[in-house]
Amino acid sequence: MLAGIVGSILFWSRLARRDERLLTIYVAALIGAFLGAKVVYLLAEGYQHLGASDMWLQLATGKTILGGLPGGYVAVEIAKRLVGYPGITGDSFATIAPFGIILGRMGCWFHGCCQGKVCDRAWFTVADAAGIARWPSVPVEVLFNLAMIAVFLWLRRARRLPGQHFHIYLIAYGGFRFLHEFLREEPKVFGPVTGYQIAALAVAGLGVTGFVRRRGGHGRQEALLTNRNQPRDRHSKRNP
């Protein structure tokens, strides 16, 4: 997680040279993401550790990406209003988020957490500390995020769907995590459904809502202002 924060700071510091308000927005994103990650963890799983011998350790260290994403999103929108920043920042965050999550998942891999379910040994399974074959939940999520980075780099290069990249990531990640939870070893809240699956649907819903609002006309002026600040290829043709 720390590596992800450091990497995002290096990326965002370059953007902040254009407008000092972007630094305030980034700090707000970090705070919102941290609070969201903690709150959703408590609602999805943390409450089950109340009264346990390791309660304070679990509550202190527990967090989830499914809370960090919407928490950061809301914090950024609030910060933009407070500092009066009219442009769109989501496309930049869509590039940062998968990178940070990959680094965070590497930490999960080395610490043996966020494991997949026990399954029959096969070419794709990984062994836990006890040598038990499990679904490769961490490698699969890393591959998903690598694919998303490639998608966003292409979208930025092709100037496709400006202002919608983070909404796309919320939709994609929420859908991915909802399905992937069926293969992860997580506590259930009812039947086969985990608290994280409920959070995943909320994340995807937030992305859909943001996408529809902006596509319907809300935020077009923001997209125009943001595109004006982006460097253009001297040899590219202007759209009529």
C-alpha positions as a printed NumPy array, in Angstrom:
array([[  0.   ,   0.   ,   0.   ],
       [  2.808,   2.393,   0.891],
       [  4.493,   1.67 ,  -2.441],
       [  1.242,   2.484,  -4.222],
       [  0.959,   5.808,  -2.423],
       [  4.546,   6.722,  -3.24 ],
       [  4.058,   5.848,  -6.897],
       [  0.858,   7.87 ,  -7.136],
       [  2.543,  10.849,  -5.459],
       [  5.266,  10.849,  -8.124],
       [  2.641,  10.699, -10.88 ],
       [  0.346,  13.328,  -9.375],
       [  3.164,  15.736,  -8.528],
       [  3.812,  16.118, -12.258],
       [  0.163,  16.949, -12.893],
       [  0.096,  19.422,  -9.995],
       [  2.634,  21.599, -11.786],
       [ -0.199,  22.722, -14.074],
       [ -2.424,  23.837, -11.213],
       [ -1.587,  23.884,  -7.508],
       [ -5.217,  23.035,  -6.704],
       [ -4.567,  19.531,  -7.997],
       [ -2.326,  18.839,  -5.006],
       [ -5.189,  19.659,  -2.628],
       [ -7.475,  17.389,  -4.636],
       [ -4.957,  14.549,  -4.453],
       [ -4.577,  14.877,  -0.679],
       [ -8.362,  14.83 ,  -0.362],
       [ -8.45 ,  11.656,  -2.48 ],
       [ -5.962,   9.936,  -0.158],
       [ -7.913,  10.892,   2.958],
       [-11.244,   9.892,   1.428],
       [ -9.846,   6.604,   0.156],
       [ -8.415,   5.732,   3.578],
       [-11.652,   6.524,   5.41 ],
       [-13.765,   4.721,   2.827],
       [-11.521,   1.662,   2.919],
       [-11.85 ,   1.472,   6.692],
       [-15.612,   2.093,   6.901],
       [-16.548,  -0.459,   4.234],
       [-14.229,  -3.04 ,   5.8  ],
       [-15.982,  -2.581,   9.14 ],
       [-19.396,  -3.002,   7.515],
       [-18.391,  -5.95 ,   5.327],
       [-16.25 ,  -7.96 ,   7.73 ],
       [-14.759,  -6.001,  10.611],
       [-17.848,  -6.237,  12.817],
       [-17.405, -10.026,  12.897],
       [-14.162,  -9.591,  14.843],
       [-15.769,  -7.647,  17.695],
       [-14.954,  -9.377,  20.961],
       [-12.297, -11.629,  19.398],
       [ -8.845, -11.941,  20.914],
       [ -7.291, -10.207,  17.898],
       [-10.058,  -7.61 ,  17.589],
       [ -7.857,  -4.517,  17.814],
       [ -5.317,  -5.891,  15.364],
       [ -8.033,  -6.696,  12.824],
       [ -9.772,  -3.353,  13.237],
       [ -6.5  ,  -1.436,  13.002],
       [ -5.187,  -3.17 ,   9.88 ],
       [ -8.392,  -4.055,   8.054],
       [ -9.312,  -2.105,   4.928],
       [-10.718,  -2.758,   1.482],
       [-10.248,  -1.376,  -2.016],
       [-14.028,  -1.542,  -2.421],
       [-14.277,   1.253,   0.121],
       [-11.2  ,   3.166,  -0.965],
       [-12.458,   3.717,  -4.514],
       [-15.826,   5.331,  -3.677],
       [-14.32 ,   7.136,  -0.683],
       [-11.673,   8.733,  -2.871],
       [-14.241,   9.536,  -5.565],
       [-16.54 ,  11.398,  -3.188],
       [-13.638,  13.23 ,  -1.532],
       [-12.328,  14.426,  -4.897],
       [-15.729,  15.796,  -5.915],
       [-16.021,  17.669,  -2.618],
       [-12.467,  19.025,  -2.87 ],
       [-13.002,  20.222,  -6.449],
       [-16.015,  22.241,  -5.332],
       [-14.18 ,  23.699,  -2.345],
       [-11.135,  24.836,  -4.341],
       [-13.139,  25.798,  -7.416],
       [-11.419,  23.441,  -9.841],
       [-13.622,  23.087, -12.964],
       [-11.722,  20.369, -14.834],
       [-11.962,  16.594, -14.834],
       [ -9.493,  14.575, -12.764],
       [-11.001,  11.094, -13.092],
       [ -9.047,  10.13 , -16.193],
       [ -5.777,  10.643, -14.31 ],
       [ -7.022,   8.743, -11.266],
       [ -8.107,   5.881, -13.559],
       [ -4.466,   5.459, -14.563],
       [ -3.169,   5.722, -11.   ],
       [ -5.69 ,   3.447,  -9.259],
       [ -4.877,   0.133, -11.012],
       [ -1.153,   0.74 , -10.534],
       [ -1.578,   1.36 ,  -6.811],
       [ -3.864,  -1.655,  -6.416],
       [ -1.32 ,  -3.907,  -8.125],
       [  1.373,  -2.828,  -5.666],
       [ -1.05 ,  -3.325,  -2.789],
       [ -1.933,  -6.817,  -3.974],
       [  1.73 ,  -7.708,  -4.128],
       [  1.796,  -6.921,  -0.416],
       [ -1.189,  -9.268,   0.031],
       [  0.738, -11.958,  -1.825],
       [  3.794, -11.725,   0.416],
       [  1.692, -11.593,   3.597],
       [ -0.563, -14.478,   2.583],
       [ -3.867, -12.602,   2.862],
       [ -6.817, -12.214,   0.445],
       [ -6.498, -15.867,  -0.533],
       [ -8.618, -17.821,  -2.964],
       [-10.73 , -20.806,  -2.064],
       [ -9.253, -24.268,  -1.616],
       [ -9.531, -26.233,  -4.855],
       [ -8.101, -29.276,  -6.599],
       [ -4.472, -28.878,  -7.568],
       [ -4.077, -27.735, -11.186],
       [ -1.687, -25.762, -13.391],
       [ -3.27 , -22.461, -12.317],
       [ -3.506, -23.038,  -8.556],
       [ -1.137, -21.568,  -5.982],
       [ -0.064, -23.096,  -2.68 ],
       [ -0.617, -21.297,   0.601],
       [  1.785, -21.391,   3.573],
       [  0.506, -24.853,   4.5  ],
       [  0.974, -26.171,   0.957],
       [ -2.774, -26.286,   0.228],
       [ -3.814, -25.599,  -3.372],
       [ -5.968, -22.478,  -3.765],
       [ -7.516, -20.347,  -6.48 ],
       [ -4.907, -17.69 ,  -7.49 ],
       [ -6.985, -14.705,  -6.358],
       [ -4.102, -12.243,  -6.081],
       [ -2.484, -13.047,  -9.48 ],
       [ -5.894, -12.874, -11.167],
       [ -6.569,  -9.42 ,  -9.729],
       [ -3.107,  -8.245, -10.759],
       [ -3.775,  -9.426, -14.317],
       [ -7.145,  -7.651, -14.307],
       [ -5.542,  -4.37 , -13.304],
       [ -2.728,  -4.733, -15.824],
       [ -5.402,  -5.147, -18.491],
       [ -7.206,  -2.032, -17.232],
       [ -3.976,   0.   , -17.378],
       [ -3.551,  -1.06 , -21.014],
       [ -7.16 ,  -0.069, -21.755],
       [ -6.789,   3.375, -20.204],
       [ -3.488,   4.06 , -21.921],
       [ -5.187,   3.273, -25.228],
       [ -8.221,   5.418, -24.379],
       [ -5.992,   8.362, -23.476],
       [ -3.878,   7.979, -26.592],
       [ -6.952,   7.688, -28.821],
       [ -8.765,  10.458, -26.892],
       [-11.779,   8.204, -26.423],
       [-14.451,   8.757, -23.776],
       [-12.738,  11.714, -22.052],
       [-13.971,  12.279, -18.525],
       [-15.351,   8.751, -18.253],
       [-12.276,   6.664, -17.519],
       [-12.68 ,   6.474, -13.753],
       [-16.378,   5.699, -14.14 ],
       [-15.4  ,   2.855, -16.461],
       [-12.923,   1.581, -13.882],
       [-15.531,   1.664, -11.112],
       [-17.951,  -0.324, -13.277],
       [-15.31 ,  -2.819, -14.381],
       [-13.73 ,  -3.335, -10.972],
       [-17.077,  -3.573,  -9.204],
       [-18.27 ,  -6.215, -11.67 ],
       [-14.982,  -8.081, -11.511],
       [-14.919,  -8.177,  -7.712],
       [-18.556,  -9.259,  -7.456],
       [-17.825, -12.328,  -9.578],
       [-14.356, -12.94 ,  -8.19 ],
       [-15.635, -13.02 ,  -4.607],
       [-17.242, -16.391,  -5.322],
       [-13.694, -17.755,  -5.641],
       [-12.157, -15.921,  -2.676],
       [-11.987, -17.061,   0.928],
       [-14.083, -14.356,   2.6  ],
       [-16.697, -14.442,   5.399],
       [-20.292, -14.694,   4.178],
       [-23.11 , -12.415,   5.32 ],
       [-25.96 , -14.53 ,   3.912],
       [-25.866, -17.635,   1.739],
       [-22.878, -17.543,  -0.609],
       [-22.819, -13.726,  -0.658],
       [-20.076, -11.766,   1.099],
       [-20.224,  -8.214,   2.379],
       [-17.632,  -7.344,  -0.22 ],
       [-19.977,  -8.42 ,  -3.001],
       [-22.577,  -5.956,  -1.77 ],
       [-19.88 ,  -3.278,  -1.72 ],
       [-18.789,  -4.316,  -5.229],
       [-22.312,  -3.778,  -6.564],
       [-22.369,  -0.355,  -4.91 ],
       [-19.045,   0.551,  -6.56 ],
       [-20.314,  -0.544,  -9.978],
       [-23.556,   1.366,  -9.388],
       [-21.611,   4.508,  -8.533],
       [-19.67 ,   4.146, -11.767],
       [-22.829,   3.665, -13.834],
       [-24.456,   6.696, -12.216],
       [-21.435,   8.892, -12.883],
       [-21.113,   7.649, -16.463],
       [-24.775,   8.284, -17.299],
       [-24.81 ,  11.742, -15.695],
       [-21.753,  12.874, -17.606],
       [-22.823,  11.273, -20.869],
       [-26.214,  12.936, -20.57 ],
       [-24.619,  16.366, -20.626],
       [-23.583,  16.928, -17.007],
       [-19.885,  17.744, -17.001],
       [-19.444,  18.442, -20.727],
       [-18.087,  21.866, -19.893],
       [-15.636,  20.217, -17.482],
       [-14.456,  17.888, -20.248],
       [-13.963,  20.838, -22.583],
       [-11.909,  22.727, -20.016],
       [ -9.81 ,  19.665, -19.25 ],
       [ -9.128,  18.877, -22.915],
       [ -7.987,  22.442, -23.518],
       [ -5.296,  21.958, -20.889],
       [ -4.01 ,  18.722, -22.411],
       [ -1.135,  18.91 , -24.911],
       [ -2.068,  18.108, -28.499],
       [ -0.062,  16.278, -31.135],
       [  1.074,  18.825, -33.707],
       [  0.392,  16.359, -36.485],
       [ -3.061,  15.275, -35.359],
       [ -6.099,  16.437, -37.295],
       [ -8.652,  18.609, -35.587],
       [-12.176,  17.272, -35.395],
       [-14.75 ,  19.433, -37.198]])
